[in-house]
Amino acid sequence: MTAITTRPAEITLPATLPARIAARIATAIARARARRAYRQLLEREDHVLSDMGLSRREVRKALIECGGRP
């Protein structure tokens, strides 16, 4: 009969903590870039947004969803 050996769980907290921090930083940067892009779109005229297939309302909604203020 083969003995089953169990290994103690490895502590991965030090490795996962920097990964979590890096992920949060990356998310914050991506959201900031998205807010900047939405604000730039809001500076465009309505007919330009329409040519892109967007409405001012949709752009404002997207800006609010990513944590920005119109």
KAFENMO-V734211 format. One record per residue. N is the residue number from 1. SS is DSSP state (A for helix, B for strand, O for the rest). OMEGA is omega as a letter, one per 40 degrees, with the letter a starting at -180 (* if undefined). BURIAL is # if it has 9 or more other ideal C-beta (glycine too) atoms within 8 Angstrom, else .. Layout:
n/ss/omega/burial
N/SS/OMEGA/BURIAL
N/SS/OMEGA/BURIAL
This chain:
n/ss/omega/burial
1/O/a/.
2/O/i/.
3/O/i/.
4/O/i/.
5/O/i/.
6/O/i/.
7/O/i/.
8/O/i/.
9/O/i/.
10/O/i/.
11/O/a/.
12/O/a/.
13/A/a/.
14/A/a/.
15/A/a/.
16/A/a/.
17/A/i/.
18/A/i/.
19/A/i/.
20/A/i/.
21/A/i/.
22/A/i/.
23/A/i/.
24/A/i/.
25/A/i/.
26/A/i/.
27/A/i/.
28/A/i/.
29/A/i/.
30/A/i/.
31/A/i/#
32/A/i/.
33/A/i/.
34/A/i/#
35/A/i/#
36/A/a/.
37/A/i/.
38/A/i/#
39/A/i/#
40/A/i/.
41/A/i/#
42/A/i/#
43/O/a/.
44/O/i/.
45/O/a/.
46/A/a/.
47/A/i/.
48/A/i/.
49/A/i/#
50/A/i/#
51/A/i/.
52/O/a/.
53/O/a/.
54/O/i/#
55/O/i/.
56/A/i/#
57/A/i/.
58/A/a/.
59/A/i/#
60/A/i/#
61/A/i/.
62/A/i/#
63/A/i/#
64/A/a/#
65/A/i/.
66/O/i/#
67/O/i/.
68/O/i/#
69/O/i/.
70/O/*/.
